C-alpha cells in the first residue's frame, strides 16, 4: 500500500483476533514448506496451501470490514485519517 504517511489510517481490525489468525497462518505456511522439503504428495501440499491462502484472505477481509465500520463513519473524530470509499474498494479488490 502506498499512501502518504500522514494519510494512512491505522489498522484497528480486532487486533488480537487478526494477529492470532496471522500467527496461525505463519505456522501453517511453515508446515507447507516442511511438507515440500519432506517430499510429501501434491494433494496434501496443495490442500494445506489452499488453507493458508484462505486464512490470509480472511484476515485481509476482516481488516477491510473493520475499515468499513470505522474509517468511513462520518461521526469519527479523526476525519483526515478516514479511508475514502475508493480507497476501501481498492483494498478490497487487491484481495480478489
N, C-alpha and C positions, 0 to 999 in steps of 0.2 A: 504494500500500500504506500503510495507516495503523496501524502498530504503535507501541507505546510505544518511545521512544528507547533505553532500556536493554534492551529485549526483542528488538530486531531482530537477526536472525542476519546475520553478514557473508556476502556472496555470494562464494564461492570456487570458482565453476564454471569450472575450467580457464581462468583469466582471459585468457591470451594468445590461445587459440583463440576464445573468446567475443568478445573485443574485436576480433579480426581479422574475425570474421563480421559484427559490428555495423558496423565501418568499411566493409566491402563493401556492406552494406545501405544505409548512408548515401550511398555513391556511386551505387548503383542508383536510389535514390529521387531523387537529383539528376538522373539520366538521365531518369527518368519525367517529372519536372517540365519538363525541357528538351523532351522529346518533345511534351508538351501545348502548350508555348509555340510550338513549330515547326508545330503543326497536324498532327502525324502521325496515322495511322489508328487507330481504336478498337481493332482487333485487336492491333496492336503495343503500344499503351499498356497494354491490359488484361493482355496476356501478361507484360509486364515488371512490372506492378503485382502480379500473382499471384506472381511470383518474389520480389519484395520481401517480400510477406506471408509466404510460406513460409519465407524465411530468418529473418525476425523470430520466427516461431513456433519454428523450430528452435533459435534462441538461447535463447528462454524455456524450452523443454523441456530443453535442456542444463543450464541453471541449476537447474531443478527436479530433474532426475535426480541432479545432484551433491548437492542438498539431501537427497534420499532416502538417499544413501550417508553423508553427513557429519552432517546435522543431527538425524537421529533415532537415530543409532548410540549405544546405551546405554553404550558404552565411552568415549565422547567426554569430554574433560576439562572442557569448559565447558557444563555441563548447563543453566544458565539461558538460554543463547543458542540452544539447540537448538529447532527448529520442531516443533510437535506434528503428529501425523498430520492433524488437522483443518486446521491452517494450510497444510500442504503440499497438501492436497486443494483448498482454496480457491484457492491459487496456480495449481495445475494447471488447474482449471476456468475460471479467469479467462482462460486462453489459448484455451479452446474456443469 
